[in-house]
Amino acid sequence: MAVQQRRNSKTRKAKRRTHYKLAAPTLTKCPVCGEYKQMHKVCECGAFNGKSVVEKA
């Protein structure tokens, strides 16, 4: 197993971690109610792919 020979600086550590970021989820507008939702998910209004799938009370 490798053993660290000397300490890495804060700058070197930060350069390595520049790609560790979260990506925002892709949102699309629901064709029925116009609310933003994640792709391939049922909307809050109960619509999926332009059709009513779940009945809301």
N, CA, C and O atoms as a Tripos MOL2 file, in Angstrom:
@<TRIPOS>MOLECULE
protein
  228   227    57     0     0
PROTEIN
NO_CHARGES

@<TRIPOS>ATOM
      1 N           0.8370   -1.1740    0.0000 N.3       1 MET1
      2 CA          0.0000    0.0000    0.0000 C.3       1 MET1
      3 C           0.8870    1.2450    0.0000 C.2       1 MET1
      4 O           1.9230    1.2780    0.6650 O.2       1 MET1
      5 N           0.4770    2.2570   -0.7420 N.am      2 ALA2
      6 CA          1.2710    3.4740   -0.8610 C.3       2 ALA2
      7 C           1.1670    4.3070    0.4110 C.2       2 ALA2
      8 O           0.1050    4.4080    1.0250 O.2       2 ALA2
      9 N           2.2930    4.8980    0.7870 N.am      3 VAL3
     10 CA          2.3440    5.7620    1.9610 C.3       3 VAL3
     11 C           2.6960    7.1670    1.4970 C.2       3 VAL3
     12 O           3.6300    7.3640    0.7200 O.2       3 VAL3
     13 N           1.9440    8.1300    1.9800 N.am      4 GLN4
     14 CA          2.1710    9.5190    1.5810 C.3       4 GLN4
     15 C           3.5230   10.0020    2.1120 C.2       4 GLN4
     16 O           3.8200    9.8370    3.2950 O.2       4 GLN4
     17 N           4.3310   10.5930    1.2480 N.am      5 GLN5
     18 CA          5.6700   11.0360    1.6370 C.3       5 GLN5
     19 C           5.6690   12.4550    2.1920 C.2       5 GLN5
     20 O           6.4270   12.7600    3.1130 O.2       5 GLN5
     21 N           4.8270   13.3220    1.6430 N.am      6 ARG6
     22 CA          4.7250   14.6830    2.1690 C.3       6 ARG6
     23 C           3.2930   15.1780    1.9810 C.2       6 ARG6
     24 O           2.5220   14.6470    1.1820 O.2       6 ARG6
     25 N           2.9780   16.1960    2.7360 N.am      7 ARG7
     26 CA          1.6080   16.7160    2.7560 C.3       7 ARG7
     27 C           1.2720   17.4440    1.4580 C.2       7 ARG7
     28 O           2.0980   18.1810    0.9200 O.2       7 ARG7
     29 N           0.0480   17.2320    0.9560 N.am      8 ASN8
     30 CA         -0.4470   17.9800   -0.2020 C.3       8 ASN8
     31 C          -0.9420   19.3400    0.2530 C.2       8 ASN8
     32 O          -1.5190   19.4790    1.3320 O.2       8 ASN8
     33 N          -0.7110   20.3360   -0.5800 N.am      9 SER9
     34 CA         -1.1730   21.6820   -0.2480 C.3       9 SER9
     35 C          -2.6930   21.7820   -0.4540 C.2       9 SER9
     36 O          -3.3060   20.9310   -1.0980 O.2       9 SER9
     37 N          -3.2750   22.8360    0.1060 N.am     10 LYS10
     38 CA         -4.7150   23.0770   -0.0560 C.3      10 LYS10
     39 C          -5.0600   23.3240   -1.5180 C.2      10 LYS10
     40 O          -6.1260   22.9260   -1.9870 O.2      10 LYS10
     41 N          -4.1520   23.9850   -2.2350 N.am     11 THR11
     42 CA         -4.3940   24.2980   -3.6420 C.3      11 THR11
     43 C          -4.4360   23.0230   -4.4770 C.2      11 THR11
     44 O          -5.3090   22.8620   -5.3300 O.2      11 THR11
     45 N          -3.4980   22.1270   -4.2340 N.am     12 ARG12
     46 CA         -3.4560   20.8700   -4.9990 C.3      12 ARG12
     47 C          -4.6980   20.0300   -4.7210 C.2      12 ARG12
     48 O          -5.2520   19.4120   -5.6300 O.2      12 ARG12
     49 N          -5.1310   20.0100   -3.4650 N.am     13 LYS13
     50 CA         -6.3340   19.2780   -3.0960 C.3      13 LYS13
     51 C          -7.5530   19.8900   -3.7890 C.2      13 LYS13
     52 O          -8.4160   19.1630   -4.2820 O.2      13 LYS13
     53 N          -7.6260   21.2220   -3.8280 N.am     14 ALA14
     54 CA         -8.7560   21.9110   -4.4540 C.3      14 ALA14
     55 C          -8.7840   21.6810   -5.9600 C.2      14 ALA14
     56 O          -9.8580   21.5410   -6.5450 O.2      14 ALA14
     57 N          -7.6060   21.6410   -6.5960 N.am     15 LYS15
     58 CA         -7.5420   21.3860   -8.0430 C.3      15 LYS15
     59 C          -8.0730   19.9950   -8.3760 C.2      15 LYS15
     60 O          -8.7380   19.8090   -9.3950 O.2      15 LYS15
     61 N          -7.7800   19.0250   -7.5240 N.am     16 ARG16
     62 CA         -8.2430   17.6610   -7.7570 C.3      16 ARG16
     63 C          -9.7590   17.5760   -7.5850 C.2      16 ARG16
     64 O         -10.4250   16.7970   -8.2670 O.2      16 ARG16
     65 N         -10.2930   18.3770   -6.6730 N.am     17 ARG17
     66 CA        -11.7160   18.2830   -6.3510 C.3      17 ARG17
     67 C         -12.5980   19.2230   -7.1720 C.2      17 ARG17
     68 O         -13.7800   19.3630   -6.8580 O.2      17 ARG17
     69 N         -12.0740   19.8650   -8.1980 N.am     18 THR18
     70 CA        -12.8890   20.8040   -8.9690 C.3      18 THR18
     71 C         -14.0330   20.1110   -9.7000 C.2      18 THR18
     72 O         -15.0410   20.7530   -9.9930 O.2      18 THR18
     73 N         -13.9110   18.8400   -9.9970 N.am     19 HIS19
     74 CA        -14.9450   18.1260  -10.7450 C.3      19 HIS19
     75 C         -15.9440   17.4340   -9.8330 C.2      19 HIS19
     76 O         -16.8750   16.7940  -10.3220 O.2      19 HIS19
     77 N         -15.7740   17.5470   -8.5150 N.am     20 TYR20
     78 CA        -16.7100   16.9320   -7.5760 C.3      20 TYR20
     79 C         -17.8560   17.9040   -7.3530 C.2      20 TYR20
     80 O         -17.8630   18.6220   -6.3540 O.2      20 TYR20
     81 N         -18.8100   17.9430   -8.2470 N.am     21 LYS21
     82 CA        -19.9240   18.8630   -8.0880 C.3      21 LYS21
     83 C         -21.2270   18.1550   -8.4230 C.2      21 LYS21
     84 O         -21.2400   17.1560   -9.1410 O.2      21 LYS21
     85 N         -22.2970   18.6750   -7.9080 N.am     22 LEU22
     86 CA        -23.6160   18.1230   -8.1640 C.3      22 LEU22
     87 C         -24.1910   18.7460   -9.4310 C.2      22 LEU22
     88 O         -24.0190   19.9390   -9.6840 O.2      22 LEU22
     89 N         -24.8650   17.9350  -10.2120 N.am     23 ALA23
     90 CA        -25.5240   18.4400  -11.4110 C.3      23 ALA23
     91 C         -27.0000   18.6680  -11.0950 C.2      23 ALA23
     92 O         -27.6360   17.8390  -10.4450 O.2      23 ALA23
     93 N         -27.5310   19.7760  -11.5490 N.am     24 ALA24
     94 CA        -28.9520   20.0670  -11.3410 C.3      24 ALA24
     95 C         -29.7850   19.1170  -12.1930 C.2      24 ALA24
     96 O         -29.4150   18.8340  -13.3320 O.2      24 ALA24
     97 N         -30.9070   18.6150  -11.6640 N.am     25 PRO25
     98 CA        -31.7370   17.6970  -12.4530 C.3      25 PRO25
     99 C         -32.3740   18.4260  -13.6340 C.2      25 PRO25
    100 O         -32.7150   19.6050  -13.5370 O.2      25 PRO25
    101 N         -32.5300   17.7200  -14.7390 N.am     26 THR26
    102 CA        -33.1550   18.2860  -15.9270 C.3      26 THR26
    103 C         -34.6570   18.3520  -15.7080 C.2      26 THR26
    104 O         -35.2990   17.3390  -15.4290 O.2      26 THR26
    105 N         -35.2080   19.5400  -15.8340 N.am     27 LEU27
    106 CA        -36.6350   19.7400  -15.6170 C.3      27 LEU27
    107 C         -37.3240   20.0730  -16.9300 C.2      27 LEU27
    108 O         -36.7720   20.7780  -17.7740 O.2      27 LEU27
    109 N         -38.5420   19.5550  -17.0930 N.am     28 THR28
    110 CA        -39.3580   19.8600  -18.2660 C.3      28 THR28
    111 C         -40.7320   20.3200  -17.7930 C.2      28 THR28
    112 O         -41.1460   20.0310  -16.6700 O.2      28 THR28
    113 N         -41.4240   21.0350  -18.6570 N.am     29 LYS29
    114 CA        -42.7720   21.4970  -18.3220 C.3      29 LYS29
    115 C         -43.7760   20.3880  -18.5970 C.2      29 LYS29
    116 O         -43.6980   19.6950  -19.6120 O.2      29 LYS29
    117 N         -44.7090   20.2350  -17.6870 N.am     30 CYS30
    118 CA        -45.7960   19.2740  -17.8660 C.3      30 CYS30
    119 C         -46.7380   19.8220  -18.9380 C.2      30 CYS30
    120 O         -47.1410   20.9820  -18.8530 O.2      30 CYS30
    121 N         -47.1010   19.0200  -19.9460 N.am     31 PRO31
    122 CA        -47.9860   19.5280  -20.9960 C.3      31 PRO31
    123 C         -49.4160   19.7610  -20.5150 C.2      31 PRO31
    124 O         -50.1750   20.4760  -21.1700 O.2      31 PRO31
    125 N         -49.7950   19.1670  -19.3790 N.am     32 VAL32
    126 CA        -51.1640   19.3040  -18.8930 C.3      32 VAL32
    127 C         -51.3150   20.5370  -18.0000 C.2      32 VAL32
    128 O         -52.1660   21.3900  -18.2550 O.2      32 VAL32
    129 N         -50.4790   20.6310  -16.9420 N.am     33 CYS33
    130 CA        -50.6400   21.7280  -15.9870 C.3      33 CYS33
    131 C         -49.5790   22.8140  -16.1290 C.2      33 CYS33
    132 O         -49.7550   23.9010  -15.5790 O.2      33 CYS33
    133 N         -48.4900   22.5630  -16.8440 N.am     34 GLY34
    134 CA        -47.4550   23.5590  -17.0580 C.3      34 GLY34
    135 C         -46.4390   23.6680  -15.9340 C.2      34 GLY34
    136 O         -45.5730   24.5420  -15.9680 O.2      34 GLY34
    137 N         -46.5320   22.7920  -14.9390 N.am     35 GLU35
    138 CA        -45.5870   22.8150  -13.8220 C.3      35 GLU35
    139 C         -44.3100   22.0770  -14.2240 C.2      35 GLU35
    140 O         -44.3570   21.1390  -15.0200 O.2      35 GLU35
    141 N         -43.1600   22.5040  -13.6690 N.am     36 TYR36
    142 CA        -41.8980   21.8420  -13.9750 C.3      36 TYR36
    143 C         -41.7930   20.5270  -13.2180 C.2      36 TYR36
    144 O         -42.1560   20.4490  -12.0440 O.2      36 TYR36
    145 N         -41.2920   19.4850  -13.8970 N.am     37 LYS37
    146 CA        -41.1430   18.1630  -13.2980 C.3      37 LYS37
    147 C         -39.9050   17.5020  -13.8760 C.2      37 LYS37
    148 O         -39.3850   17.9300  -14.9060 O.2      37 LYS37
    149 N         -39.4320   16.4470  -13.2010 N.am     38 GLN38
    150 CA        -38.3080   15.6870  -13.7280 C.3      38 GLN38
    151 C         -38.7910   14.8150  -14.8740 C.2      38 GLN38
    152 O         -39.9410   14.3770  -14.9010 O.2      38 GLN38
    153 N         -37.8890   14.5710  -15.8210 N.am     39 MET39
    154 CA        -38.2490   13.7450  -16.9680 C.3      39 MET39
    155 C         -38.5020   12.3030  -16.5160 C.2      39 MET39
    156 O         -37.8770   11.8320  -15.5670 O.2      39 MET39
    157 N         -39.4170   11.6040  -17.1940 N.am     40 HIS40
    158 CA        -39.7560   10.2060  -16.9560 C.3      40 HIS40
    159 C         -40.3670    9.9830  -15.5760 C.2      40 HIS40
    160 O         -40.2710    8.8830  -15.0320 O.2      40 HIS40
    161 N         -40.9930   11.0080  -15.0030 N.am     41 LYS41
    162 CA        -41.6700   10.8920  -13.7150 C.3      41 LYS41
    163 C         -43.1000   11.3990  -13.8740 C.2      41 LYS41
    164 O         -43.3790   12.2320  -14.7360 O.2      41 LYS41
    165 N         -43.9980   10.8950  -13.0420 N.am     42 VAL42
    166 CA        -45.3830   11.3470  -13.0470 C.3      42 VAL42
    167 C         -45.4330   12.7330  -12.4030 C.2      42 VAL42
    168 O         -44.7960   12.9790  -11.3780 O.2      42 VAL42
    169 N         -46.1900   13.6210  -13.0120 N.am     43 CYS43
    170 CA        -46.3140   14.9970  -12.5210 C.3      43 CYS43
    171 C         -47.1930   15.0210  -11.2650 C.2      43 CYS43
    172 O         -47.8780   14.0480  -10.9530 O.2      43 CYS43
    173 N         -47.1570   16.1590  -10.5480 N.am     44 GLU44
    174 CA        -48.0020   16.3330   -9.3610 C.3      44 GLU44
    175 C         -49.4900   16.2880   -9.7150 C.2      44 GLU44
    176 O         -50.3110   15.9110   -8.8790 O.2      44 GLU44
    177 N         -49.8430   16.6650  -10.9400 N.am     45 CYS45
    178 CA        -51.2510   16.6420  -11.3510 C.3      45 CYS45
    179 C         -51.6990   15.2380  -11.7450 C.2      45 CYS45
    180 O         -52.8810   15.0280  -12.0190 O.2      45 CYS45
    181 N         -50.7820   14.2770  -11.7790 N.am     46 GLY46
    182 CA        -51.1290   12.8880  -12.0990 C.3      46 GLY46
    183 C         -50.9940   12.5530  -13.5610 C.2      46 GLY46
    184 O         -51.4630   11.4990  -13.9890 O.2      46 GLY46
    185 N         -50.3660   13.4150  -14.3490 N.am     47 ALA47
    186 CA        -50.2140   13.1810  -15.7820 C.3      47 ALA47
    187 C         -48.8350   12.6280  -16.0980 C.2      47 ALA47
    188 O         -47.8430   12.9850  -15.4630 O.2      47 ALA47
    189 N         -48.7950   11.7490  -17.0930 N.am     48 PHE48
    190 CA        -47.5310   11.2180  -17.6050 C.3      48 PHE48
    191 C         -47.6780   11.0820  -19.1070 C.2      48 PHE48
    192 O         -48.6250   10.4680  -19.5970 O.2      48 PHE48
    193 N         -46.7290   11.6610  -19.8360 N.am     49 ASN49
    194 CA        -46.7210   11.5900  -21.3050 C.3      49 ASN49
    195 C         -48.0000   12.1950  -21.8950 C.2      49 ASN49
    196 O         -48.4990   11.7250  -22.9170 O.2      49 ASN49
    197 N         -48.5250   13.2380  -21.2480 N.am     50 GLY50
    198 CA        -49.7040   13.9320  -21.7750 C.3      50 GLY50
    199 C         -51.0180   13.2830  -21.4300 C.2      50 GLY50
    200 O         -52.0670   13.8040  -21.8090 O.2      50 GLY50
    201 N         -51.0090   12.1460  -20.7140 N.am     51 LYS51
    202 CA        -52.2450   11.4570  -20.3620 C.3      51 LYS51
    203 C         -52.3880   11.3990  -18.8510 C.2      51 LYS51
    204 O         -51.3920   11.3390  -18.1300 O.2      51 LYS51
    205 N         -53.6320   11.4180  -18.3680 N.am     52 SER52
    206 CA        -53.8940   11.3200  -16.9370 C.3      52 SER52
    207 C         -53.7180    9.8490  -16.5130 C.2      52 SER52
    208 O         -54.4220    8.9620  -16.9960 O.2      52 SER52
    209 N         -52.7730    9.6170  -15.6080 N.am     53 VAL53
    210 CA        -52.4510    8.2590  -15.1700 C.3      53 VAL53
    211 C         -52.9530    8.0090  -13.7670 C.2      53 VAL53
    212 O         -53.4700    6.9320  -13.4720 O.2      53 VAL53
    213 N         -52.8040    9.0020  -12.8940 N.am     54 VAL54
    214 CA        -53.1960    8.8750  -11.5000 C.3      54 VAL54
    215 C         -54.3110    9.8670  -11.2200 C.2      54 VAL54
    216 O         -54.2050   11.0460  -11.5560 O.2      54 VAL54
    217 N         -55.3770    9.3820  -10.6040 N.am     55 GLU55
    218 CA        -56.4870   10.2650  -10.2620 C.3      55 GLU55
    219 C         -56.1770   10.9840   -8.9600 C.2      55 GLU55
    220 O         -55.8660   10.3420   -7.9560 O.2      55 GLU55
    221 N         -56.2590   12.3280   -8.9660 N.am     56 LYS56
    222 CA        -56.0450   13.1300   -7.7740 C.3      56 LYS56
    223 C         -57.3870   13.5210   -7.1820 C.2      56 LYS56
    224 O         -58.3110   13.8930   -7.9060 O.2      56 LYS56
    225 N         -57.4890   13.4360   -5.8640 N.am     57 ALA57
    226 CA        -58.7610   13.7490   -5.2120 C.3      57 ALA57
    227 C         -58.9390   15.2410   -5.0250 C.2      57 ALA57
    228 O         -59.9580   15.6790   -4.4910 O.2      57 ALA57
@<TRIPOS>BOND
     1     1     2 1
     2     2     3 1
     3     3     4 2
     4     3     5 am
     5     5     6 1
     6     6     7 1
     7     7     8 2
     8     7     9 am
     9     9    10 1
    10    10    11 1
    11    11    12 2
    12    11    13 am
    13    13    14 1
    14    14    15 1
    15    15    16 2
    16    15    17 am
    17    17    18 1
    18    18    19 1
    19    19    20 2
    20    19    21 am
    21    21    22 1
    22    22    23 1
    23    23    24 2
    24    23    25 am
    25    25    26 1
    26    26    27 1
    27    27    28 2
    28    27    29 am
    29    29    30 1
    30    30    31 1
    31    31    32 2
    32    31    33 am
    33    33    34 1
    34    34    35 1
    35    35    36 2
    36    35    37 am
    37    37    38 1
    38    38    39 1
    39    39    40 2
    40    39    41 am
    41    41    42 1
    42    42    43 1
    43    43    44 2
    44    43    45 am
    45    45    46 1
    46    46    47 1
    47    47    48 2
    48    47    49 am
    49    49    50 1
    50    50    51 1
    51    51    52 2
    52    51    53 am
    53    53    54 1
    54    54    55 1
    55    55    56 2
    56    55    57 am
    57    57    58 1
    58    58    59 1
    59    59    60 2
    60    59    61 am
    61    61    62 1
    62    62    63 1
    63    63    64 2
    64    63    65 am
    65    65    66 1
    66    66    67 1
    67    67    68 2
    68    67    69 am
    69    69    70 1
    70    70    71 1
    71    71    72 2
    72    71    73 am
    73    73    74 1
    74    74    75 1
    75    75    76 2
    76    75    77 am
    77    77    78 1
    78    78    79 1
    79    79    80 2
    80    79    81 am
    81    81    82 1
    82    82    83 1
    83    83    84 2
    84    83    85 am
    85    85    86 1
    86    86    87 1
    87    87    88 2
    88    87    89 am
    89    89    90 1
    90    90    91 1
    91    91    92 2
    92    91    93 am
    93    93    94 1
    94    94    95 1
    95    95    96 2
    96    95    97 am
    97    97    98 1
    98    98    99 1
    99    99   100 2
   100    99   101 am
   101   101   102 1
   102   102   103 1
   103   103   104 2
   104   103   105 am
   105   105   106 1
   106   106   107 1
   107   107   108 2
   108   107   109 am
   109   109   110 1
   110   110   111 1
   111   111   112 2
   112   111   113 am
   113   113   114 1
   114   114   115 1
   115   115   116 2
   116   115   117 am
   117   117   118 1
   118   118   119 1
   119   119   120 2
   120   119   121 am
   121   121   122 1
   122   122   123 1
   123   123   124 2
   124   123   125 am
   125   125   126 1
   126   126   127 1
   127   127   128 2
   128   127   129 am
   129   129   130 1
   130   130   131 1
   131   131   132 2
   132   131   133 am
   133   133   134 1
   134   134   135 1
   135   135   136 2
   136   135   137 am
   137   137   138 1
   138   138   139 1
   139   139   140 2
   140   139   141 am
   141   141   142 1
   142   142   143 1
   143   143   144 2
   144   143   145 am
   145   145   146 1
   146   146   147 1
   147   147   148 2
   148   147   149 am
   149   149   150 1
   150   150   151 1
   151   151   152 2
   152   151   153 am
   153   153   154 1
   154   154   155 1
   155   155   156 2
   156   155   157 am
   157   157   158 1
   158   158   159 1
   159   159   160 2
   160   159   161 am
   161   161   162 1
   162   162   163 1
   163   163   164 2
   164   163   165 am
   165   165   166 1
   166   166   167 1
   167   167   168 2
   168   167   169 am
   169   169   170 1
   170   170   171 1
   171   171   172 2
   172   171   173 am
   173   173   174 1
   174   174   175 1
   175   175   176 2
   176   175   177 am
   177   177   178 1
   178   178   179 1
   179   179   180 2
   180   179   181 am
   181   181   182 1
   182   182   183 1
   183   183   184 2
   184   183   185 am
   185   185   186 1
   186   186   187 1
   187   187   188 2
   188   187   189 am
   189   189   190 1
   190   190   191 1
   191   191   192 2
   192   191   193 am
   193   193   194 1
   194   194   195 1
   195   195   196 2
   196   195   197 am
   197   197   198 1
   198   198   199 1
   199   199   200 2
   200   199   201 am
   201   201   202 1
   202   202   203 1
   203   203   204 2
   204   203   205 am
   205   205   206 1
   206   206   207 1
   207   207   208 2
   208   207   209 am
   209   209   210 1
   210   210   211 1
   211   211   212 2
   212   211   213 am
   213   213   214 1
   214   214   215 1
   215   215   216 2
   216   215   217 am
   217   217   218 1
   218   218   219 1
   219   219   220 2
   220   219   221 am
   221   221   222 1
   222   222   223 1
   223   223   224 2
   224   223   225 am
   225   225   226 1
   226   226   227 1
   227   227   228 2
@<TRIPOS>SUBSTRUCTURE
     1 MET1         2 RESIDUE 1 A MET
     2 ALA2         6 RESIDUE 1 A ALA
     3 VAL3        10 RESIDUE 1 A VAL
     4 GLN4        14 RESIDUE 1 A GLN
     5 GLN5        18 RESIDUE 1 A GLN
     6 ARG6        22 RESIDUE 1 A ARG
     7 ARG7        26 RESIDUE 1 A ARG
     8 ASN8        30 RESIDUE 1 A ASN
     9 SER9        34 RESIDUE 1 A SER
    10 LYS10       38 RESIDUE 1 A LYS
    11 THR11       42 RESIDUE 1 A THR
    12 ARG12       46 RESIDUE 1 A ARG
    13 LYS13       50 RESIDUE 1 A LYS
    14 ALA14       54 RESIDUE 1 A ALA
    15 LYS15       58 RESIDUE 1 A LYS
    16 ARG16       62 RESIDUE 1 A ARG
    17 ARG17       66 RESIDUE 1 A ARG
    18 THR18       70 RESIDUE 1 A THR
    19 HIS19       74 RESIDUE 1 A HIS
    20 TYR20       78 RESIDUE 1 A TYR
    21 LYS21       82 RESIDUE 1 A LYS
    22 LEU22       86 RESIDUE 1 A LEU
    23 ALA23       90 RESIDUE 1 A ALA
    24 ALA24       94 RESIDUE 1 A ALA
    25 PRO25       98 RESIDUE 1 A PRO
    26 THR26      102 RESIDUE 1 A THR
    27 LEU27      106 RESIDUE 1 A LEU
    28 THR28      110 RESIDUE 1 A THR
    29 LYS29      114 RESIDUE 1 A LYS
    30 CYS30      118 RESIDUE 1 A CYS
    31 PRO31      122 RESIDUE 1 A PRO
    32 VAL32      126 RESIDUE 1 A VAL
    33 CYS33      130 RESIDUE 1 A CYS
    34 GLY34      134 RESIDUE 1 A GLY
    35 GLU35      138 RESIDUE 1 A GLU
    36 TYR36      142 RESIDUE 1 A TYR
    37 LYS37      146 RESIDUE 1 A LYS
    38 GLN38      150 RESIDUE 1 A GLN
    39 MET39      154 RESIDUE 1 A MET
    40 HIS40      158 RESIDUE 1 A HIS
    41 LYS41      162 RESIDUE 1 A LYS
    42 VAL42      166 RESIDUE 1 A VAL
    43 CYS43      170 RESIDUE 1 A CYS
    44 GLU44      174 RESIDUE 1 A GLU
    45 CYS45      178 RESIDUE 1 A CYS
    46 GLY46      182 RESIDUE 1 A GLY
    47 ALA47      186 RESIDUE 1 A ALA
    48 PHE48      190 RESIDUE 1 A PHE
    49 ASN49      194 RESIDUE 1 A ASN
    50 GLY50      198 RESIDUE 1 A GLY
    51 LYS51      202 RESIDUE 1 A LYS
    52 SER52      206 RESIDUE 1 A SER
    53 VAL53      210 RESIDUE 1 A VAL
    54 VAL54      214 RESIDUE 1 A VAL
    55 GLU55      218 RESIDUE 1 A GLU
    56 LYS56      222 RESIDUE 1 A LYS
    57 ALA57      226 RESIDUE 1 A ALA
